[in-house]
Amino acid sequence: MQEEDSKALRGRGRPARPPEEAREAAVQAATWLLLHEGYAATTMEAVARHAGMAKKSLYQYAANREELVALVVRGWTDAFLPAMAHDAAAPEEVLPLLKEILQAMAARVLTADAVGLFRLLCTEFPARAQLLAVYQRNGIERGTSLLAGWLARQAARGHLRLPDGQDGQDGYEMAGLLLAMVIAEPLRQMALGVLAPVPAWDATPRIDAALRLLAGQAFSVAGASTLRGS
């Protein structure tokens, strides 16, 4: 009986990984190959092999290389969602909550792997246009839209005032400006090697400076009332 049980176990092979664990293995494999061997080497076969899974299993998560990259980048923006789930109960809570959101964003998109992908996109290689579109849609545009949505929710609660943004989307313009200050410029400097990626670089002072600007506490300018439209 024991021998039969042993044969049955061997026939089944090792137990299958849970779907989330397998998906994360695929994402990690795709990220490693992109950063260390380049886009051309990041084939479905190579990712499956590096992730330790069958190619047909990989197709459950992505149909092609572009979808694999989308999984990588979308995973970064998914990390923002928990911080954005909280709404301010009063106006004085808006800036502290916004600081937590910006810290969560910086903690994910200013890491070495995110900087590495941005640096790759700054080079010329076949299919760069397709990869850039995936990065733009799942990273920059999604991150900006998520932040704009959070700002709009706070405005709807009466906790802050926002101008109409791009295409009439409340908060979109403000979200873009905040991310340009907090994320875009440090990311550029990290890609150039001027700054070290997070966590070696602390984003907190830059976030605090951006929020002081937002609160109008950083400096005063003659004629500022005209800019405010009052």
Z-matrix of the N, CA and C atoms (Angstrom, degrees):
N
C 1 1.473
C 2 1.515 1 111.45
N 3 1.339 2 116.27 1 -43.33
C 4 1.459 3 120.34 2 178.64
C 5 1.519 4 110.95 3 -62.03
N 6 1.339 5 116.58 4 -39.20
C 7 1.462 6 120.50 5 -179.68
C 8 1.533 7 110.63 6 -64.17
N 9 1.361 8 116.08 7 -40.30
C 10 1.461 9 119.78 8 179.00
C 11 1.524 10 110.56 9 -64.13
N 12 1.354 11 116.15 10 -41.87
C 13 1.461 12 120.07 11 178.98
C 14 1.516 13 111.14 12 -62.18
N 15 1.365 14 115.52 13 -39.62
C 16 1.457 15 120.08 14 -179.58
C 17 1.520 16 111.00 15 -64.57
N 18 1.340 17 116.32 16 -40.92
C 19 1.452 18 120.22 17 178.67
C 20 1.534 19 111.09 18 -64.80
N 21 1.341 20 115.02 19 -39.39
C 22 1.465 21 118.82 20 179.92
C 23 1.521 22 111.04 21 -63.15
N 24 1.330 23 115.53 22 -41.00
C 25 1.463 24 119.68 23 179.48
C 26 1.515 25 111.21 24 -64.90
N 27 1.346 26 116.46 25 -42.33
C 28 1.460 27 119.96 26 179.35
C 29 1.519 28 110.46 27 -65.02
N 30 1.333 29 117.16 28 -34.65
C 31 1.450 30 120.20 29 -179.24
C 32 1.512 31 112.02 30 -67.36
N 33 1.315 32 114.83 31 -34.79
C 34 1.457 33 117.86 32 179.57
C 35 1.519 34 112.42 33 -72.73
N 36 1.325 35 117.87 34 -25.44
C 37 1.461 36 120.84 35 -176.32
C 38 1.513 37 110.13 36 76.17
N 39 1.336 38 115.66 37 -171.35
C 40 1.455 39 119.08 38 -179.53
C 41 1.528 40 109.80 39 -71.11
N 42 1.327 41 117.16 40 147.96
C 43 1.462 42 119.42 41 -177.79
C 44 1.521 43 111.78 42 -63.21
N 45 1.321 44 114.70 43 145.79
C 46 1.463 45 120.17 44 -179.93
C 47 1.521 46 110.22 45 -67.48
N 48 1.342 47 116.43 46 144.27
C 49 1.456 48 120.57 47 176.73
C 50 1.521 49 110.17 48 -72.10
N 51 1.312 50 117.42 49 148.04
C 52 1.469 51 119.44 50 173.50
C 53 1.528 52 109.67 51 -57.41
N 54 1.340 53 117.90 52 147.92
C 55 1.475 54 120.83 53 -176.50
C 56 1.525 55 113.98 54 -53.32
N 57 1.335 56 117.97 55 -43.00
C 58 1.462 57 120.17 56 -178.53
C 59 1.527 58 111.50 57 -65.45
N 60 1.326 59 115.74 58 -37.54
C 61 1.468 60 119.84 59 178.71
C 62 1.521 61 110.93 60 -67.91
N 63 1.333 62 116.58 61 -41.05
C 64 1.465 63 120.65 62 178.61
C 65 1.529 64 110.47 63 -66.24
N 66 1.331 65 116.60 64 -40.76
C 67 1.463 66 120.66 65 179.12
C 68 1.526 67 110.53 66 -62.51
N 69 1.342 68 116.51 67 -42.34
C 70 1.461 69 120.31 68 179.49
C 71 1.529 70 111.04 69 -66.07
N 72 1.326 71 116.94 70 -36.63
C 73 1.470 72 120.43 71 176.44
C 74 1.523 73 110.63 72 -62.63
N 75 1.324 74 116.85 73 -39.71
C 76 1.465 75 120.77 74 178.31
C 77 1.526 76 110.85 75 -65.88
N 78 1.318 77 116.52 76 -41.65
C 79 1.466 78 120.91 77 179.29
C 80 1.522 79 110.25 78 -63.72
N 81 1.325 80 116.94 79 -44.96
C 82 1.461 81 120.55 80 -179.89
C 83 1.522 82 111.39 81 -64.57
N 84 1.326 83 116.11 82 -39.50
C 85 1.466 84 119.66 83 179.20
C 86 1.527 85 110.49 84 -65.41
N 87 1.323 86 116.93 85 -44.58
C 88 1.463 87 120.54 86 179.43
C 89 1.528 88 110.90 87 -62.71
N 90 1.324 89 116.68 88 -41.29
C 91 1.466 90 120.47 89 179.07
C 92 1.523 91 110.62 90 -62.41
N 93 1.314 92 116.46 91 -46.72
C 94 1.476 93 120.37 92 -177.98
C 95 1.531 94 110.34 93 -61.80
N 96 1.313 95 116.96 94 -45.40
C 97 1.465 96 120.19 95 -178.40
C 98 1.528 97 111.11 96 -65.38
N 99 1.323 98 117.29 97 -41.62
C 100 1.461 99 120.39 98 178.28
C 101 1.519 100 111.42 99 -57.98
N 102 1.330 101 115.64 100 -45.93
C 103 1.458 102 119.95 101 -172.87
C 104 1.523 103 113.02 102 -80.65
N 105 1.319 104 117.60 103 -28.07
C 106 1.464 105 119.96 104 -174.87
C 107 1.525 106 114.26 105 -104.05
N 108 1.345 107 116.82 106 -26.66
C 109 1.461 108 118.78 107 -176.66
C 110 1.520 109 113.26 108 -124.06
N 111 1.336 110 117.30 109 -8.15
C 112 1.450 111 120.36 110 175.92
C 113 1.512 112 114.28 111 93.87
N 114 1.318 113 114.74 112 168.36
C 115 1.461 114 120.94 113 -175.11
C 116 1.520 115 111.77 114 -65.04
N 117 1.318 116 117.56 115 -40.97
C 118 1.465 117 120.64 116 -177.23
C 119 1.528 118 111.67 117 -61.28
N 120 1.336 119 116.37 118 -33.42
C 121 1.468 120 120.60 119 -178.67
C 122 1.517 121 112.90 120 -82.71
N 123 1.328 122 117.05 121 -10.34
C 124 1.462 123 120.48 122 -177.33
C 125 1.527 124 109.08 123 -87.72
N 126 1.323 125 115.41 124 67.73
C 127 1.465 126 121.08 125 178.69
C 128 1.522 127 109.32 126 -89.07
N 129 1.318 128 116.25 127 166.16
C 130 1.467 129 119.98 128 177.67
C 131 1.526 130 110.24 129 -62.17
N 132 1.338 131 116.82 130 -38.71
C 133 1.464 132 120.21 131 178.81
C 134 1.525 133 110.99 132 -63.18
N 135 1.336 134 115.83 133 -44.79
C 136 1.464 135 119.67 134 -177.85
C 137 1.526 136 111.29 135 -66.57
N 138 1.321 137 116.88 136 -40.69
C 139 1.469 138 120.04 137 179.95
C 140 1.522 139 110.12 138 -65.23
N 141 1.322 140 117.26 139 -44.94
C 142 1.464 141 120.68 140 179.20
C 143 1.522 142 110.76 141 -59.67
N 144 1.326 143 116.35 142 -45.03
C 145 1.461 144 120.84 143 179.91
C 146 1.523 145 111.02 144 -63.37
N 147 1.341 146 116.45 145 -44.44
C 148 1.463 147 120.92 146 -178.75
C 149 1.533 148 111.67 147 -67.42
N 150 1.339 149 116.15 148 -31.23
C 151 1.466 150 120.72 149 -179.61
C 152 1.519 151 112.42 150 -84.82
N 153 1.343 152 116.71 151 -8.60
C 154 1.459 153 119.80 152 -179.94
C 155 1.511 154 112.84 153 72.04
N 156 1.330 155 116.79 154 39.95
C 157 1.465 156 120.16 155 179.40
C 158 1.518 157 109.81 156 -138.28
N 159 1.318 158 115.57 157 163.61
C 160 1.458 159 120.36 158 176.37
C 161 1.519 160 109.60 159 -71.91
N 162 1.323 161 115.43 160 149.23
C 163 1.467 162 119.61 161 -179.77
C 164 1.530 163 111.00 162 -60.29
N 165 1.335 164 116.86 163 -37.45
C 166 1.467 165 119.50 164 -179.91
C 167 1.527 166 110.78 165 -66.07
N 168 1.327 167 116.90 166 -29.31
C 169 1.463 168 119.61 167 176.29
C 170 1.523 169 110.76 168 -69.98
N 171 1.332 170 116.69 169 -37.53
C 172 1.457 171 120.72 170 179.30
C 173 1.524 172 111.14 171 -62.17
N 174 1.342 173 116.43 172 -34.73
C 175 1.462 174 120.41 173 -179.10
C 176 1.535 175 112.83 174 -66.09
N 177 1.319 176 116.87 175 -13.12
C 178 1.465 177 119.11 176 175.10
C 179 1.532 178 111.24 177 -69.65
N 180 1.341 179 116.48 178 -21.85
C 181 1.464 180 120.94 179 -175.55
C 182 1.530 181 112.89 180 -108.15
N 183 1.311 182 116.94 181 -25.10
C 184 1.464 183 120.45 182 -179.08
C 185 1.524 184 109.40 183 -155.48
N 186 1.329 185 115.66 184 138.48
C 187 1.460 186 120.20 185 -178.15
C 188 1.517 187 112.50 186 -84.87
N 189 1.335 188 117.17 187 -20.55
C 190 1.459 189 120.75 188 -177.21
C 191 1.525 190 109.71 189 -160.38
N 192 1.312 191 115.37 190 -177.55
C 193 1.461 192 121.64 191 -175.94
C 194 1.531 193 111.90 192 -63.93
N 195 1.333 194 116.61 193 -38.80
C 196 1.468 195 119.62 194 -179.69
C 197 1.524 196 111.11 195 -63.47
N 198 1.330 197 116.90 196 -39.42
C 199 1.462 198 119.99 197 178.81
C 200 1.529 199 111.28 198 -68.44
N 201 1.330 200 116.33 199 -30.75
C 202 1.469 201 119.26 200 175.13
C 203 1.524 202 110.59 201 -63.94
N 204 1.325 203 116.32 202 -45.05
C 205 1.463 204 120.09 203 178.15
C 206 1.518 205 110.15 204 -63.48
N 207 1.327 206 117.46 205 -38.09
C 208 1.461 207 120.97 206 177.23
C 209 1.528 208 110.62 207 -60.77
N 210 1.343 209 117.08 208 -39.96
C 211 1.459 210 120.41 209 176.83
C 212 1.524 211 111.12 210 -60.99
N 213 1.328 212 116.19 211 -41.69
C 214 1.463 213 120.64 212 -179.87
C 215 1.525 214 110.12 213 -61.12
N 216 1.326 215 116.21 214 -53.62
C 217 1.468 216 120.39 215 -174.43
C 218 1.524 217 111.15 216 -70.04
N 219 1.323 218 116.80 217 -39.57
C 220 1.464 219 119.43 218 179.61
C 221 1.532 220 110.78 219 -64.92
N 222 1.319 221 116.60 220 -31.16
C 223 1.459 222 119.53 221 176.00
C 224 1.515 223 111.89 222 -60.83
N 225 1.338 224 116.69 223 -34.44
C 226 1.467 225 119.79 224 177.42
C 227 1.521 226 110.32 225 -66.53
N 228 1.332 227 117.47 226 -46.17
C 229 1.463 228 119.16 227 -178.00
C 230 1.529 229 111.74 228 -72.38
N 231 1.337 230 117.56 229 -26.78
C 232 1.469 231 119.91 230 174.09
C 233 1.531 232 110.97 231 -60.36
N 234 1.332 233 116.00 232 -29.43
C 235 1.465 234 119.95 233 -178.57
C 236 1.527 235 112.44 234 -67.10
N 237 1.340 236 117.49 235 -15.52
C 238 1.466 237 120.24 236 179.32
C 239 1.523 238 112.45 237 -79.71
N 240 1.319 239 116.84 238 -22.97
C 241 1.459 240 121.60 239 -168.37
C 242 1.537 241 114.53 240 -59.49
N 243 1.340 242 119.83 241 -43.62
C 244 1.471 243 117.73 242 -179.61
C 245 1.528 244 113.20 243 -58.07
N 246 1.333 245 117.76 244 -41.45
C 247 1.466 246 120.03 245 -179.83
C 248 1.521 247 111.00 246 -67.86
N 249 1.332 248 117.18 247 -30.90
C 250 1.461 249 120.73 248 -177.99
C 251 1.521 250 113.12 249 -84.35
N 252 1.326 251 116.91 250 -1.96
C 253 1.467 252 120.05 251 -179.86
C 254 1.524 253 111.95 252 -77.09
N 255 1.330 254 117.26 253 -14.26
C 256 1.469 255 121.10 254 -176.21
C 257 1.524 256 110.77 255 -98.27
N 258 1.321 257 115.76 256 133.55
C 259 1.466 258 121.80 257 176.92
C 260 1.525 259 109.73 258 -109.58
N 261 1.321 260 115.16 259 151.65
C 262 1.469 261 120.45 260 179.32
C 263 1.527 262 109.82 261 -72.56
N 264 1.319 263 115.44 262 139.85
C 265 1.462 264 120.94 263 175.63
C 266 1.521 265 110.95 264 -89.69
N 267 1.324 266 117.16 265 -15.63
C 268 1.462 267 122.71 266 -179.28
C 269 1.524 268 107.91 267 -153.96
N 270 1.340 269 118.32 268 158.99
C 271 1.465 270 120.67 269 -177.85
C 272 1.528 271 113.82 270 -55.29
N 273 1.328 272 117.47 271 -35.96
C 274 1.469 273 119.61 272 -177.18
C 275 1.525 274 113.23 273 -69.70
N 276 1.326 275 116.99 274 -10.15
C 277 1.471 276 120.08 275 178.71
C 278 1.527 277 112.44 276 -90.20
N 279 1.342 278 117.20 277 -11.34
C 280 1.465 279 120.08 278 -173.75
C 281 1.526 280 111.61 279 -62.89
N 282 1.328 281 117.59 280 -51.87
C 283 1.470 282 119.70 281 -175.87
C 284 1.530 283 112.71 282 -65.96
N 285 1.349 284 119.82 283 -42.69
C 286 1.470 285 118.06 284 175.65
C 287 1.531 286 113.28 285 -59.85
N 288 1.344 287 116.88 286 -40.53
C 289 1.460 288 119.14 287 178.04
C 290 1.528 289 111.30 288 -68.61
N 291 1.332 290 116.28 289 -38.47
C 292 1.459 291 120.28 290 177.94
C 293 1.524 292 110.68 291 -63.84
N 294 1.313 293 116.63 292 -36.63
C 295 1.464 294 120.11 293 177.12
C 296 1.531 295 110.48 294 -62.42
N 297 1.333 296 117.32 295 -42.57
C 298 1.466 297 120.60 296 178.52
C 299 1.525 298 110.96 297 -62.04
N 300 1.337 299 116.07 298 -39.96
C 301 1.463 300 120.23 299 179.76
C 302 1.528 301 110.41 300 -64.60
N 303 1.315 302 116.80 301 -47.53
C 304 1.466 303 120.37 302 -178.99
C 305 1.526 304 111.42 303 -65.15
N 306 1.329 305 117.14 304 -34.54
C 307 1.464 306 120.21 305 175.75
C 308 1.524 307 110.54 306 -65.29
N 309 1.333 308 116.88 307 -40.87
C 310 1.470 309 120.37 308 178.37
C 311 1.524 310 110.73 309 -64.22
N 312 1.324 311 116.97 310 -39.10
C 313 1.458 312 120.78 311 179.74
C 314 1.524 313 111.12 312 -67.61
N 315 1.328 314 115.98 313 -45.63
C 316 1.465 315 119.75 314 179.60
C 317 1.520 316 110.85 315 -63.75
N 318 1.327 317 116.36 316 -37.91
C 319 1.467 318 120.65 317 -177.74
C 320 1.518 319 112.35 318 -63.95
N 321 1.341 320 117.49 319 -22.59
C 322 1.462 321 119.04 320 -178.83
C 323 1.521 322 113.32 321 -103.21
N 324 1.337 323 117.56 322 -40.49
C 325 1.470 324 118.52 323 -172.12
C 326 1.524 325 113.21 324 -95.55
N 327 1.326 326 117.14 325 2.73
C 328 1.464 327 120.15 326 174.30
C 329 1.523 328 111.60 327 -115.63
N 330 1.328 329 116.15 328 21.83
C 331 1.460 330 121.10 329 175.85
C 332 1.522 331 110.02 330 -82.23
N 333 1.314 332 115.90 331 169.71
C 334 1.467 333 120.94 332 -176.08
C 335 1.525 334 112.17 333 -60.00
N 336 1.352 335 118.16 334 -40.35
C 337 1.466 336 118.95 335 -178.47
C 338 1.524 337 111.78 336 -69.85
N 339 1.352 338 116.97 337 -38.38
C 340 1.463 339 119.82 338 178.09
C 341 1.531 340 110.78 339 -67.14
N 342 1.315 341 116.58 340 -40.70
C 343 1.471 342 120.46 341 176.85
C 344 1.525 343 110.00 342 -64.35
N 345 1.323 344 116.32 343 -39.20
C 346 1.461 345 119.97 344 179.08
C 347 1.512 346 112.74 345 -62.06
N 348 1.332 347 116.80 346 -40.70
C 349 1.457 348 119.39 347 178.31
C 350 1.530 349 110.66 348 -67.52
N 351 1.334 350 116.79 349 -40.23
C 352 1.468 351 120.18 350 177.26
C 353 1.527 352 110.09 351 -61.54
N 354 1.325 353 116.97 352 -41.86
C 355 1.468 354 120.95 353 178.93
C 356 1.532 355 110.40 354 -63.23
N 357 1.338 356 116.40 355 -39.62
C 358 1.461 357 120.38 356 177.16
C 359 1.522 358 110.97 357 -60.94
N 360 1.327 359 116.49 358 -40.32
C 361 1.460 360 120.89 359 -178.95
C 362 1.526 361 112.54 360 -68.58
N 363 1.321 362 116.66 361 -17.49
C 364 1.464 363 120.77 362 178.29
C 365 1.523 364 112.08 363 -84.31
N 366 1.329 365 117.64 364 -1.88
C 367 1.461 366 122.26 365 178.77
C 368 1.527 367 109.19 366 -104.86
N 369 1.319 368 115.46 367 168.54
C 370 1.459 369 120.79 368 177.30
C 371 1.529 370 109.45 369 -97.62
N 372 1.333 371 116.49 370 130.74
C 373 1.455 372 121.39 371 176.14
C 374 1.522 373 107.62 372 -159.24
N 375 1.340 374 118.38 373 158.79
C 376 1.464 375 120.67 374 178.95
C 377 1.531 376 110.51 375 -58.86
N 378 1.306 377 117.04 376 140.44
C 379 1.471 378 124.20 377 178.76
C 380 1.530 379 112.77 378 71.07
N 381 1.334 380 116.86 379 16.34
C 382 1.470 381 119.42 380 178.63
C 383 1.529 382 111.33 381 -58.74
N 384 1.328 383 116.86 382 -40.18
C 385 1.464 384 120.62 383 -178.19
C 386 1.531 385 111.22 384 -61.05
N 387 1.332 386 116.64 385 -41.76
C 388 1.468 387 120.04 386 179.21
C 389 1.518 388 111.08 387 -65.82
N 390 1.329 389 116.37 388 -43.08
C 391 1.460 390 120.15 389 -179.44
C 392 1.525 391 111.00 390 -66.64
N 393 1.330 392 116.07 391 -38.82
C 394 1.458 393 120.09 392 178.71
C 395 1.528 394 110.65 393 -63.26
N 396 1.327 395 116.92 394 -39.36
C 397 1.468 396 120.32 395 178.39
C 398 1.522 397 111.07 396 -64.08
N 399 1.320 398 116.76 397 -40.26
C 400 1.468 399 121.07 398 177.68
C 401 1.524 400 110.43 399 -63.59
N 402 1.327 401 116.28 400 -44.29
C 403 1.460 402 122.16 401 179.51
C 404 1.532 403 110.92 402 -63.20
N 405 1.315 404 116.24 403 -43.93
C 406 1.460 405 121.43 404 -179.26
C 407 1.528 406 111.00 405 -62.84
N 408 1.326 407 115.60 406 -46.56
C 409 1.469 408 120.33 407 -174.83
C 410 1.527 409 112.07 408 -70.51
N 411 1.326 410 117.40 409 -44.86
C 412 1.463 411 121.02 410 -174.36
C 413 1.521 412 113.57 411 -90.19
N 414 1.343 413 116.78 412 -17.33
C 415 1.449 414 120.29 413 -179.02
C 416 1.509 415 112.80 414 -108.03
N 417 1.322 416 116.90 415 -77.09
C 418 1.468 417 121.55 416 -173.40
C 419 1.527 418 111.97 417 -62.67
N 420 1.331 419 116.93 418 -52.72
C 421 1.464 420 119.50 419 -176.53
C 422 1.522 421 111.52 420 -67.10
N 423 1.320 422 116.93 421 -42.34
C 424 1.468 423 118.72 422 -178.77
C 425 1.523 424 111.04 423 -67.49
N 426 1.334 425 117.08 424 -43.01
C 427 1.460 426 119.97 425 179.10
C 428 1.518 427 111.61 426 -61.04
N 429 1.337 428 116.19 427 -43.30
C 430 1.470 429 120.27 428 179.11
C 431 1.519 430 110.83 429 -64.81
N 432 1.324 431 117.23 430 -42.52
C 433 1.464 432 121.07 431 -179.19
C 434 1.523 433 111.46 432 -65.62
N 435 1.325 434 117.18 433 -39.39
C 436 1.467 435 120.30 434 178.53
C 437 1.521 436 110.75 435 -63.04
N 438 1.330 437 116.37 436 -45.16
C 439 1.462 438 119.57 437 179.40
C 440 1.528 439 110.62 438 -66.96
N 441 1.325 440 117.40 439 -40.28
C 442 1.462 441 120.85 440 178.20
C 443 1.519 442 110.64 441 -61.47
N 444 1.317 443 116.73 442 -39.52
C 445 1.460 444 120.49 443 178.31
C 446 1.516 445 111.98 444 -63.25
N 447 1.335 446 116.09 445 -40.91
C 448 1.472 447 119.19 446 178.17
C 449 1.523 448 110.27 447 -64.82
N 450 1.326 449 117.81 448 -44.58
C 451 1.461 450 121.11 449 178.77
C 452 1.525 451 110.78 450 -61.00
N 453 1.321 452 116.39 451 -40.99
C 454 1.459 453 120.04 452 -179.89
C 455 1.523 454 111.05 453 -64.57
N 456 1.329 455 117.31 454 -36.43
C 457 1.469 456 119.86 455 177.68
C 458 1.519 457 111.12 456 -63.78
N 459 1.323 458 116.06 457 -39.62
C 460 1.470 459 118.94 458 -180.00
C 461 1.532 460 109.87 459 -69.14
N 462 1.326 461 116.50 460 -36.02
C 463 1.466 462 119.92 461 177.15
C 464 1.526 463 110.36 462 -65.76
N 465 1.336 464 116.77 463 -39.91
C 466 1.462 465 120.43 464 179.09
C 467 1.519 466 111.71 465 -63.55
N 468 1.328 467 116.68 466 -26.90
C 469 1.465 468 121.13 467 177.70
C 470 1.531 469 111.85 468 -83.20
N 471 1.333 470 115.68 469 -3.83
C 472 1.454 471 119.77 470 179.26
C 473 1.510 472 114.39 471 83.05
N 474 1.347 473 117.24 472 17.98
C 475 1.463 474 120.77 473 -176.00
C 476 1.521 475 113.46 474 -93.83
N 477 1.337 476 118.85 475 -13.31
C 478 1.460 477 121.89 476 175.17
C 479 1.512 478 108.98 477 -158.82
N 480 1.336 479 115.51 478 161.56
C 481 1.456 480 121.85 479 178.50
C 482 1.522 481 109.00 480 -109.74
N 483 1.317 482 115.54 481 134.99
C 484 1.463 483 120.52 482 -179.09
C 485 1.518 484 110.27 483 -128.98
N 486 1.348 485 117.17 484 141.12
C 487 1.467 486 119.41 485 172.08
C 488 1.519 487 109.02 486 -76.38
N 489 1.315 488 116.35 487 161.85
C 490 1.464 489 119.13 488 173.21
C 491 1.511 490 108.50 489 -64.40
N 492 1.324 491 116.39 490 133.21
C 493 1.458 492 120.45 491 -179.71
C 494 1.515 493 111.17 492 -95.04
N 495 1.309 494 114.90 493 -156.53
C 496 1.462 495 121.58 494 -178.59
C 497 1.525 496 110.65 495 -58.87
N 498 1.325 497 116.49 496 131.04
C 499 1.462 498 122.56 497 179.52
C 500 1.525 499 112.06 498 56.08
N 501 1.339 500 116.12 499 30.58
C 502 1.455 501 119.55 500 176.43
C 503 1.510 502 114.65 501 78.13
N 504 1.328 503 118.67 502 8.81
C 505 1.458 504 120.73 503 -179.13
C 506 1.528 505 109.20 504 -84.75
N 507 1.321 506 117.12 505 110.89
C 508 1.453 507 120.41 506 178.55
C 509 1.519 508 110.24 507 -58.47
N 510 1.308 509 115.83 508 130.82
C 511 1.459 510 120.84 509 175.54
C 512 1.512 511 115.11 510 91.58
N 513 1.329 512 119.06 511 -15.69
C 514 1.464 513 120.42 512 -175.48
C 515 1.522 514 111.38 513 -65.65
N 516 1.316 515 115.96 514 -44.57
C 517 1.459 516 119.58 515 -179.78
C 518 1.526 517 111.10 516 -65.09
N 519 1.331 518 116.64 517 -43.76
C 520 1.464 519 120.55 518 178.60
C 521 1.523 520 111.18 519 -62.98
N 522 1.336 521 116.12 520 -42.16
C 523 1.466 522 119.86 521 178.58
C 524 1.522 523 110.59 522 -60.91
N 525 1.333 524 117.01 523 -43.08
C 526 1.456 525 120.58 524 179.20
C 527 1.519 526 112.53 525 -62.53
N 528 1.322 527 116.46 526 -40.83
C 529 1.470 528 120.25 527 179.49
C 530 1.527 529 111.14 528 -66.22
N 531 1.323 530 116.56 529 -43.61
C 532 1.464 531 119.88 530 179.11
C 533 1.525 532 111.30 531 -61.65
N 534 1.329 533 116.09 532 -44.24
C 535 1.465 534 119.04 533 -178.71
C 536 1.524 535 111.88 534 -70.66
N 537 1.322 536 117.26 535 -29.65
C 538 1.466 537 119.43 536 174.67
C 539 1.524 538 110.61 537 -63.16
N 540 1.327 539 116.33 538 -41.38
C 541 1.466 540 120.43 539 -179.60
C 542 1.521 541 112.06 540 -72.19
N 543 1.317 542 116.24 541 -45.83
C 544 1.466 543 120.61 542 -169.87
C 545 1.524 544 112.60 543 -86.47
N 546 1.335 545 117.51 544 -34.82
C 547 1.467 546 121.38 545 -172.41
C 548 1.528 547 113.02 546 -110.92
N 549 1.325 548 117.05 547 -52.57
C 550 1.463 549 120.31 548 -167.94
C 551 1.527 550 113.16 549 -62.31
N 552 1.319 551 117.49 550 -47.39
C 553 1.465 552 119.26 551 -177.68
C 554 1.524 553 112.35 552 -68.78
N 555 1.337 554 120.15 553 -46.44
C 556 1.475 555 118.39 554 174.19
C 557 1.522 556 112.80 555 -58.83
N 558 1.348 557 117.06 556 -38.07
C 559 1.460 558 120.01 557 178.88
C 560 1.525 559 110.94 558 -61.41
N 561 1.322 560 116.63 559 -42.23
C 562 1.472 561 120.47 560 177.91
C 563 1.524 562 110.46 561 -61.24
N 564 1.336 563 116.77 562 -45.45
C 565 1.460 564 120.27 563 -178.98
C 566 1.529 565 111.64 564 -66.65
N 567 1.326 566 116.76 565 -35.06
C 568 1.468 567 119.86 566 177.51
C 569 1.526 568 110.76 567 -67.94
N 570 1.335 569 116.59 568 -39.66
C 571 1.461 570 119.78 569 178.18
C 572 1.522 571 111.49 570 -63.35
N 573 1.337 572 116.18 571 -31.30
C 574 1.464 573 121.39 572 177.79
C 575 1.526 574 112.76 573 -81.95
N 576 1.329 575 116.30 574 -10.27
C 577 1.456 576 120.08 575 -178.71
C 578 1.506 577 114.17 576 85.84
N 579 1.341 578 117.59 577 10.43
C 580 1.469 579 121.36 578 179.48
C 581 1.519 580 110.88 579 -77.60
N 582 1.339 581 116.22 580 -37.48
C 583 1.459 582 121.88 581 177.44
C 584 1.523 583 109.62 582 -115.23
N 585 1.319 584 116.50 583 150.71
C 586 1.463 585 120.95 584 172.82
C 587 1.527 586 108.57 585 -84.59
N 588 1.331 587 117.79 586 145.74
C 589 1.465 588 119.78 587 179.35
C 590 1.529 589 111.85 588 -64.41
N 591 1.331 590 115.70 589 164.44
C 592 1.454 591 122.59 590 170.51
C 593 1.535 592 107.51 591 -62.74
N 594 1.330 593 119.57 592 139.77
C 595 1.460 594 128.60 593 12.08
C 596 1.529 595 114.96 594 -92.64
N 597 1.337 596 117.83 595 0.70
C 598 1.466 597 118.22 596 179.98
C 599 1.527 598 111.05 597 -63.44
N 600 1.332 599 116.18 598 -34.99
C 601 1.466 600 120.76 599 177.05
C 602 1.513 601 109.32 600 -97.17
N 603 1.315 602 117.02 601 132.83
C 604 1.463 603 122.70 602 -178.82
C 605 1.521 604 109.55 603 -94.92
N 606 1.320 605 116.83 604 116.25
C 607 1.465 606 121.46 605 -177.94
C 608 1.526 607 113.03 606 -79.41
N 609 1.327 608 118.12 607 -11.42
C 610 1.471 609 120.67 608 -172.04
C 611 1.525 610 114.07 609 -57.79
N 612 1.352 611 120.27 610 -48.12
C 613 1.472 612 118.32 611 -179.87
C 614 1.523 613 113.08 612 -59.61
N 615 1.317 614 117.49 613 -37.52
C 616 1.469 615 120.02 614 179.63
C 617 1.524 616 110.72 615 -69.69
N 618 1.319 617 116.96 616 -39.41
C 619 1.465 618 120.65 617 176.99
C 620 1.519 619 110.04 618 -62.76
N 621 1.335 620 116.96 619 -44.69
C 622 1.469 621 121.17 620 179.00
C 623 1.535 622 110.83 621 -59.71
N 624 1.339 623 116.66 622 -41.60
C 625 1.467 624 120.55 623 179.81
C 626 1.525 625 110.40 624 -64.75
N 627 1.336 626 117.63 625 -41.34
C 628 1.463 627 121.19 626 179.17
C 629 1.527 628 110.75 627 -63.93
N 630 1.315 629 117.00 628 -39.63
C 631 1.461 630 120.32 629 -179.43
C 632 1.526 631 111.30 630 -71.69
N 633 1.331 632 117.23 631 -31.70
C 634 1.471 633 118.84 632 174.72
C 635 1.525 634 110.30 633 -65.25
N 636 1.332 635 115.97 634 -39.05
C 637 1.468 636 119.23 635 175.44
C 638 1.526 637 110.72 636 -62.15
N 639 1.316 638 116.07 637 -43.97
C 640 1.457 639 120.74 638 -179.63
C 641 1.527 640 111.29 639 -61.75
N 642 1.345 641 115.21 640 -37.16
C 643 1.460 642 119.80 641 -179.22
C 644 1.523 643 112.70 642 -82.69
N 645 1.355 644 116.84 643 -3.99
C 646 1.452 645 120.41 644 179.87
C 647 1.506 646 113.83 645 73.42
N 648 1.337 647 117.31 646 24.72
C 649 1.458 648 121.55 647 -176.42
C 650 1.520 649 113.35 648 -105.32
N 651 1.331 650 117.91 649 -3.97
C 652 1.460 651 119.45 650 -173.86
C 653 1.525 652 111.77 651 -77.81
N 654 1.304 653 118.13 652 -40.46
C 655 1.458 654 121.99 653 179.75
C 656 1.525 655 108.25 654 -164.14
N 657 1.308 656 115.58 655 165.87
C 658 1.474 657 119.50 656 176.58
C 659 1.528 658 108.32 657 -117.22
N 660 1.315 659 115.73 658 146.49
C 661 1.460 660 121.45 659 -176.81
C 662 1.524 661 107.73 660 -130.44
N 663 1.319 662 115.74 661 133.63
C 664 1.454 663 119.43 662 175.76
C 665 1.519 664 109.44 663 -62.30
N 666 1.325 665 116.69 664 132.80
C 667 1.456 666 120.67 665 -178.31
C 668 1.502 667 113.97 666 85.61
N 669 1.360 668 116.47 667 9.44
C 670 1.467 669 119.08 668 -178.49
C 671 1.511 670 111.70 669 -62.40
N 672 1.350 671 117.24 670 -29.08
C 673 1.463 672 119.35 671 -179.89
C 674 1.527 673 110.82 672 -63.05
N 675 1.340 674 116.23 673 -32.49
C 676 1.466 675 119.21 674 177.48
C 677 1.521 676 110.87 675 -65.57
N 678 1.355 677 116.18 676 -40.30
C 679 1.468 678 120.20 677 178.70
C 680 1.518 679 110.56 678 -65.19
N 681 1.329 680 115.81 679 -33.36
C 682 1.468 681 119.03 680 -179.34
C 683 1.528 682 111.91 681 -77.61
N 684 1.323 683 115.71 682 -7.77
C 685 1.447 684 119.29 683 179.43
C 686 1.508 685 114.41 684 79.13
N 687 1.351 686 116.86 685 21.36
C 688 1.450 687 120.55 686 179.77
C 689 1.508 688 110.50 687 -114.54
